[in-house]
Amino acid sequence: MPVITTEMLAGRNLEGADHGATVSIIIDESEPGRGPRLHRHPYDETWVVIEGVVTFRSGDDLLAAGPGDIVIVPPQTPHGFTNESPGRSKMVCIHASPTFATEWLE
């Protein structure tokens, strides 16, 4: 069981395959009004909101989430998010895959 410190993470990302894990993780810290453009994955993605208020776009739905909330998007669903907070948001993004696979749609 490895302990992976923040100093060991390349760009706040952990690709599970590098550590014998079946999931990959992104520690996301987004500035106000920022977030990734529309994209999708061949696997589900789960977010745990730690700080801030974030609006998720999942297909045609807009979903607001705050600290402690968990958001799950199914495979192949176009999605993105925007930090609506006055300060930086912080989330743990869990990709249900040992490697990242992203198709950018915008």
PESULUR-V788605 format. One record per run of one state. SS is the DSSP state (2 for helix, 1 for strand, 0 for the rest). FROM is the first residue (numbers start at 1). TO is the last residue. If there is no record, write none. Layout:
ss,from,to
SS,FROM,TO
SS,FROM,TO
This chain:
ss,from,to
0,1,5
2,6,8
0,9,9
1,10,10
0,11,12
1,13,14
0,15,15
2,16,19
0,20,23
1,24,30
0,31,38
1,39,40
0,41,44
1,45,51
0,52,53
1,54,58
0,59,60
1,61,65
0,66,69
1,70,73
0,74,78
1,79,83
0,84,88
1,89,95
0,96,102
1,103,104
0,105,106
